[in-house]
Amino acid sequence: MRFLLPLVLTAGLLAAGCTPLRSHQGYIVDADLVNSVQPGVDNRASVLATLGHPSFASQFNQGDWYYIARDSRNYAFNPPKAVEQLTMQISFDQAGNVSAIRKSGVEQVASIDPSKKTTPTLGRSRSFFSELFGNIGAVGTAGGPGAGGRAGGRDQP
């Protein structure tokens, strides 16, 4: 009976670690408000009054507005994964009227797997020790001949 209480507590803690953590980022979507915006009917002012400020605005093409919402989930120490996402792009014409509305979902989320913790560059690959000791004996040390000045580091007229 003594060992039952610690066993139950340990099992409870392990089960709590498997509970998914859910999070929401970005715009809070109200489906009725999102569907009420219509091309050819609304303008910048009415979209701003209906949906609020966009997540970000484009710097090109008459300043398209983007509303982004993402729901993600992760277990224990795993990185979060997007479960749902709404990306809504509202385009405006020259007069400021809504010309098009495009929506996309989680299928547009890109999963990027970095190659290593180093950036590949052109040139030769140097080891740790060649980086550390590679300049020993190099010509043109500071204050010496070939360093841009005269020997001894003094310029004479």
BELVENBEL-V271248 format. One record per pair of residues at least 24 apart in sequence whose ideal C-beta (glycine too) atoms are under 10 Angstrom apart, sorted by sequence separation. I is the first residue (numbers start at 1). J is the second residue. D is the distance in Angstrom with one decimal. If there is no record, write none. Layout:
[[I J D] [I J D]]
//
This chain:
[[27 51 7.9] [28 52 9.2] [65 89 7.4] [66 90 7.7] [82 106 5.3] [85 109 6.0] [27 52 8.0] [64 89 5.6] [65 90 4.6] [81 106 9.5] [27 53 9.4] [64 90 6.5] [65 91 8.3] [82 108 9.7] [27 54 8.1] [64 91 4.9] [65 92 7.7] [82 109 4.8] [27 55 5.6] [63 91 9.3] [64 92 7.0] [81 109 8.9] [26 55 5.7] [62 91 7.3] [63 92 6.9] [82 111 9.3] [25 55 9.7] [37 67 9.8] [61 91 7.1] [62 92 5.1] [81 111 8.8] [58 89 8.4] [61 92 8.8] [62 93 6.9] [55 87 8.9] [62 94 6.6] [34 67 7.8] [55 88 9.2] [57 90 9.8] [58 91 8.9] [62 95 9.6] [63 96 9.6] [65 98 9.4] [54 88 9.0] [58 92 10.0] [62 96 8.2] [72 106 9.8] [34 69 9.6] [54 89 9.5] [64 99 9.6] [71 106 9.0] [54 90 7.6] [64 100 8.9] [66 102 9.8] [67 103 9.4] [68 104 10.0] [70 106 8.2] [51 88 8.5] [62 99 8.6] [72 109 9.7] [29 67 8.0] [64 102 9.1] [27 66 9.2] [28 67 9.9] [29 68 9.9] [51 90 8.2] [70 109 8.2] [26 66 9.8] [27 67 4.6] [29 69 4.9] [26 67 7.8] [27 68 6.0] [28 69 6.8] [26 68 4.6] [27 69 4.5] [29 71 9.7] [25 68 8.2] [26 69 4.5] [27 70 9.1] [47 90 6.1] [25 69 7.5] [26 70 5.6] [24 69 7.2] [25 70 4.8] [26 71 9.4] [47 92 8.5] [24 70 7.2] [25 71 8.0] [44 90 9.1] [23 70 8.5] [24 71 5.4] [25 72 7.1] [23 71 7.4] [24 72 8.0] [42 90 8.6] [44 92 6.2] [22 71 6.9] [23 72 5.4] [43 92 7.6] [47 96 9.7] [22 72 7.4] [23 73 7.7] [42 92 9.5] [43 93 9.4] [47 97 9.9] [21 72 8.8] [22 73 5.2] [23 74 8.2] [37 88 8.7] [39 90 8.8] [44 95 9.7] [45 96 7.9] [46 97 9.4] [47 98 6.5] [20 72 9.9] [21 73 6.8] [22 74 8.6] [34 86 7.9] [39 91 8.4] [43 95 7.7] [44 96 4.7] [46 98 8.3] [20 73 4.9] [21 74 5.4] [37 90 6.9] [39 92 9.8] [40 93 9.4] [43 96 5.0] [44 97 8.2] [20 74 6.9] [21 75 7.5] [34 88 6.6] [39 93 9.5] [42 96 9.9] [43 97 4.9] [44 98 8.2] [47 101 9.6] [20 75 5.5] [21 76 8.5] [25 80 9.4] [29 84 9.4] [31 86 9.7] [42 97 7.3] [43 98 6.6] [19 75 7.8] [20 76 9.1] [41 97 8.2] [42 98 4.6] [18 75 6.3] [19 76 8.7] [21 78 9.5] [23 80 6.7] [25 82 9.3] [29 86 5.7] [40 97 6.8] [41 98 7.2] [17 75 8.2] [18 76 6.8] [20 78 9.7] [22 80 9.2] [39 97 8.1] [40 98 6.9] [17 76 5.1] [21 80 7.7] [26 85 8.7] [27 86 7.7] [29 88 8.6] [39 98 4.9] [40 99 7.7] [42 101 9.4] [16 76 9.7] [17 77 8.8] [20 80 9.9] [23 83 9.9] [24 84 9.4] [25 85 9.3] [26 86 8.6] [27 87 9.6] [38 98 7.0] [39 99 5.9] [40 100 9.8] [22 83 8.1] [26 87 9.3] [27 88 8.1] [37 98 6.5] [39 100 5.8] [39 101 6.0] [20 83 9.5] [38 101 8.1] [37 101 6.4] [35 101 9.7] [34 101 8.9] [34 103 8.3]]
//
